[in-house]
Amino acid sequence: MKNELRSQLAALLSGDDPAFRRRAAEELAETSGFAPIAALAAALRDENKGVRDSALRSLSKIGNDNVARAAVEYIADENIVTRNLAAELLMRLKDHSIGALLPYLYDVDQDVRKFAVDLLGLIGNEETVDHIIPLLDDADENVVVSAAEALGNIRSPRALPHLIRVFKLHGYAQVIVSEALGKIGDASAGEFLLKYLSAMISNPDSDRLVIYSLVDALGLIGGESAIVVIRQNINSVTGNLRYLLLHTIIRILERHNRPLSELEEFRFELMEALRIENPAVQLSAVKALGAMSGREISTALLGAVGISDEINVILIPMLEHRDGIFRIIAEMAEAKQLRASKEIIGLLGTIASNVNYSTINDESVSDYASLLQAGFEFAASNWNEGSEEIRAAIVETMLRLDGDRAFEYLATVTEEPDPWLRIHVIELVAQLENIGIPNFIARFLSDDDEMVRETAASTLESKGYPGNTGSSLNLVELS
């Protein structure tokens, strides 16, 4: 065994072939002695990436205090690749790394001190708080900022008075300290931030980045008093800051389970906020507007469809149940005021499917029929320029709006000479559920193109219907 270990160490430390060094690094993962760990740590500097990666995996697998002690010296290495590998390993080791990292908080090199405190902040063990706090008085500004950020990541209330002191002393650290106080989430920190926010908003020379950081932190920890103060100040600011203050109020209201309809007075500002290129602000605006009624709000919310997947998840179900939304979509589509997207087209079909026609009086039947027609024409008009996703939504929506007309439209589309278009349509309708789909697909069993015939036959068979690719059409019996 000793001879085998010596061979592995020799191969890793001095082998000419990277493949042998890599294999040796992988095999040493089953050992845990000082010599193998030291050799693997040294291999983090290997010129070959495969060897370095194998050494990293093996050291991670061994995963004890000795690994951390062997790797920590490389956070001071001149090679950035080596430093980053050592950092990745130490973060994987988590609490095993703490004892090894603490002495580096006092290194003469400020970059090493910063690197060490960054890692401890990411590891997030509260036992390191008392060791990090002294770095808030470090001579190097970057170390001070990193120490504040680390304390915020650890989220220990013990750091609060020290962070507040740094906020008051050092303007360069105020943004990071605000973020840290927000992460810690103590109510007393919220009162402190609120006091400074009021003073800074009233001062036109205040640093806007600091104000933004204060507002963001208050969104995490602010309470009733924060809502009151922000409401008092919101009309004294303009531009993005105003929308950000609204976003903060919404976050606080949500945390306290209060209705967003309290912001009815800001409905115009919230509609404007939908246009701000800030996803968090836009999402908050959608939530608040969803609690308010009115055609102008429905129109604004329709314009927000497609901003992001996160917004769509909330917005689409919200729109499905808004009063008069079917009419608004159809009228906007007819007036070409609506951008065609798979979400909008799909929404149109979903709403049409949810309409309870038994409750519609005779006078309204023709009115709804015209709306259905407008919606159908909107969907169909976007077929030629639509992506595959949009076309799939178009087919499904047309079938929901008017099944017979949908099949007539698709039959016209498939008269084009391109066989790939017919195959594409077959594949699209095959994904849907409609009583007329099997018969529609069956028409392609006698197509001039062999690939089209085969696609139709295999699709019907996959759906449990008989298919025949011969010259005669095999009609599909519907159950």
LINVEN-V403448 format. One line per field, one symbol per residue. phi: phi as a letter, one per 30 degrees, with the letter a starting at -180 (. if undefined). psi: psi as a letter, one per 30 degrees, with the letter a starting at -180 (. if undefined). burial: I if it has 9 or more other C-alpha atoms within 8 Angstrom, else O. A space follows every 50 residues. Layout:
phi=???
psi=???
burial=???
This chain:
phi=.ddddedddddddbdddeddddddddddddcbddddddddddddcedcdd ddddddddddddhbdddddddddddcdddddddddddddddddhdddded dedddcddddddeddddedddddiddddedddeeddcddcdddedddddd ddddicdddeddddddeddbddcddddeddddddiddddddddddddedd ddcdcdddddeeddddddddbdbeddddddedcddcbbidddddddeded ddeddchcddddcedcedddddddcddbeddddddddddddcckdddedd dddddjdadddeeddddddecddidddddddddddhcbddbddddddedd dddddcddcddedceddddddddddddddddcddcddddddddddddddd daedddddddddeddddddddddddedddddccadddedddddddcddcd ddddddddddddcjcdbbcddcdcdcddd
psi=eeeeeeeeeeeefgkejeeeeeeeeeeffglgleeeeeeeeeffgkfkee eeeeeeeeeeeehaeeeeeefefffgkfkeeeeeeeeeeeeefcfffeee eefffgkfjeeeeeeeeeeeeeegkfffeffeefffglfkeeeeeeeeee eeefhkfffeeeeeeeeeejeffeeeeeeeeeeegkeeeeeeeeeeeeee efjfgkjeeeeeeeeeeffeflaeeeeeeeeffeffllaeeeeeeeeeee eeeefghkkfffgefgeeeeeefffkijeeeeeeeeeeefgllkeeeeee eeffkfeleeeeeeeeeeefgkkgeeeeeeeeeeghgkkkleeeeeeeee eeffkjfffkleffeeeeeeeeeeeeeeeefgeefkleeeeeeeeeeeee ejeeeeeeeeeeegfkfjfeeeeeeeeefffljkffeeeeeffgfglfke eeeeeeeeeeefgglkljgafkkjkkkk.
burial=OOOOOOOIIIIIIOIOOIOIIIOIIIOIIOOOOOOIIIIIIOIIOIOOOO IIIIIIIIIIOIIOIOIIIIIIOIIOIOOOOIIIIIIOIIIOIIOIIIOI IIOIIOIOOIOIIIIIIIIIIIIIIOOIIOIIIOIIOIOOOOIIIIIIII IIIIIIOOIIOIIIOIIOOOOOIIIIIIIIIIIIIIIOIIIOIIOOIIOI IOOOOIOOOIIIIIIIIIIIIIIOOIIOIIOOIIOOIOOOIIIIIIIIII IIIIOOOOOIIOOOOOIOOIIOIIOIOOOOIIIIIIIIIOIIOOOOIIII IIOOIIOOOOIIOIIIOIIIOOOOIIOIIIIIIIOOOIOOOIIIIIIIII IIOOOOOOOOOOOOIOOOOOIIIIIIOIIIOIIOOIOOOIIIIIIIIIII IIIOIIIOOIOOOIOOOOIOIIIOIIIIIIOOOOOOIIIIIIIIIIIOOO OIIIIIIIIIIOOOIIIIIOOOIIOIOOO
